[in-house]
Amino acid sequence: MSLISNFFNVIITYPIYNLLMLLYHLFGDFGLSIIVLTIAITAMLLPLTLRQLKSMKATLALQPELAEIRRRHAQDLKAQHEATQELYKQHGISSASSFWPILIQLPIFIGLYSALNIVLNHASLAYLNSIIYPFLPQLSSIPDIGLNWFTILNSAWHISLGVPDPTHILPILAGVVTFVQMRMSQPHAIAEIQDATMQLMQLMQFILPLIMVLITIFIGWQLAAGLALYRTTSLLLNMIQQYFVTGRGSLFAVPHVGSIPDNGDLKNDEARQQAQPPRSSSSRGSARGKGASTRRRRRGSKKNRRRD
């Protein structure tokens, strides 16, 4: 385990730490250094992110075909999966492309957490300088990892980026941005497709961001505030990219699954319509019956007159 930990530090943690120290040397603000680091990481992942967004946009265009596949293979999930994968293959859509940015950002997230722990737990100037690469400037003092941006609103809102945020401002911001970004990444056209499965999926897509908001806030309360700042900045940058590629998505869409009638209700309505005769035919039948009875009464009255 020690060998794996040292390998991870050499490959991920120490490069992130050195980049943070270089940015701190340039800007003199640890919070701003994390934001600039996030921008640099986002720029490096831009080709993968654009590929993910384009794949998402292509998948949105195939929603009618996907709904038809689900209708045609409603009882055979295996055939449904095979037909869906074949459709993706025909249009050059890779289902794994959406996971690459997440898989790459996960070790970066862990590396940033370890880098913040190095500054916090090993606050010896000699130790910090020993990790900095020889071709980078050395530290002349212990870095100030305090964030004072919110003290303008409240003097007590001083946040140390190396420990959990006691004000909970950054975790809540990360949760709100998580909800907005996830809703923007979900296609709005699902609300316009009159398919029960698709609109049920829309309801689930509305609930999932709420769950992720709770998870994000909970994690933000437990981990260093610098991670919440990194997460918030990363999601804001993703929102900008999302807007220019796929638009606002389902940000302002409200699920309306209840507007779709159930199949049982449709069958009951059809049975009632078949059992109930049309009004025109019933009216004609009653009119004919009344005319026949009138004619019989007239004939009877004529016979009685002749007898008299």
KAVENLIN-V622623 format. One record per helix or strand of 3 or more residues. SS is the DSSP state (@ for helix, = for strand). FROM is the first residue (numbers start at 1). LEN is the number of residues. Records with the same first field share a line. If there is no record, write none. Layout:
SS->FROM-LEN + FROM-LEN
This chain:
@->2-26 + 30-15 + 46-16 + 63-10 + 77-14 + 97-25 + 125-7 + 149-4 + 169-16 + 188-5 + 196-27 + 225-22 + 257-3 + 263-13 + 279-29
